[in-house]
């Protein structure tokens, strides 16, 4: 069973662990130049292999925090981490 959360995908391995990938949209450049064609394409990035479920969740949380374009102190980071973790946990809750 493949598990998807937002743009992340957890694929089970034979060792009862997961491979973690992230999909993203990339703008297409003209060959040999730095100009963009206006087109986009979907690509995937490998984020880890043979990881536990908990490790995958932590990698997702850290990636989301790492890609916020702001500067913060340790207290602010922990506050944001808890907020992101709560959002992730709420998405996993069953009704």
C-alpha positions in Angstrom: 0.0 0.0 0.0 1.4 3.4 -1.0 0.7 6.2 1.4 0.4 9.8 0.1 0.4 13.0 2.1 0.3 16.3 0.2 3.2 16.0 -2.3 5.0 13.2 -0.4 4.8 9.5 -1.1 5.8 6.6 1.2 6.3 3.3 -0.6 6.7 0.1 1.5 9.8 -2.0 1.1 10.2 -5.8 1.7 11.8 -5.0 5.1 8.6 -3.4 6.5 10.0 0.1 6.1 9.4 2.9 3.6 11.1 4.8 0.7 10.1 8.4 0.8 9.8 10.6 -2.3 8.5 14.1 -3.0 6.9 15.3 -6.2 7.2 18.9 -7.4 6.5 21.0 -10.4 9.6 22.3 -12.3 9.7 25.0 -15.0 11.1 23.9 -18.3 14.2 25.8 -19.6 15.1 26.2 -23.3 18.0 24.0 -24.2 21.4 25.8 -23.7 19.9 28.9 -22.2 18.5 30.2 -18.8 15.2 31.2 -20.4 12.1 29.3 -19.5 9.6 28.1 -22.1 6.5 28.7 -19.9 5.9 24.9 -19.7 6.1 22.9 -16.5 6.6 19.2 -15.7 6.2 17.0 -12.7 9.3 15.5 -11.2 10.1 13.4 -8.1 12.9 13.6 -5.6 14.1 10.7 -3.5 14.2 11.8 0.1 15.2 8.5 1.8 15.3 4.8 1.5 14.4 2.0 3.9 13.2 4.4 6.6 10.8 3.7 9.5 7.4 5.3 9.4 8.3 7.7 12.2 11.5 8.7 10.4 9.5 9.5 7.2 7.1 11.7 9.2 10.0 13.6 10.8 11.7 14.0 7.3 8.4 15.5 6.0 8.2 17.9 8.9 11.8 19.0 8.7 11.5 19.5 4.9 8.4 21.6 5.3 10.1 23.8 7.9 13.4 24.0 6.1 11.7 25.4 3.0 10.0 28.3 4.7 11.7 31.5 3.7 12.1 33.1 7.2 14.6 33.5 9.9 13.7 32.4 13.4 15.2 31.5 16.8 15.1 28.1 18.5 11.9 28.9 20.3 10.2 29.9 17.1 11.5 26.8 15.3 10.1 24.5 18.0 6.7 26.3 17.9 6.5 25.9 14.1 7.6 22.3 14.4 4.8 21.5 16.8 2.3 23.3 14.6 3.4 21.3 11.5 3.4 18.1 13.5 -0.1 18.8 14.8 -1.3 19.4 11.3 0.2 16.1 10.1 -1.3 14.2 13.0 -4.7 15.7 12.4 -4.5 14.6 8.8 -3.8 11.0 10.0 -6.6 10.8 12.5 -9.5 8.5 11.7 -13.1 9.7 12.1 
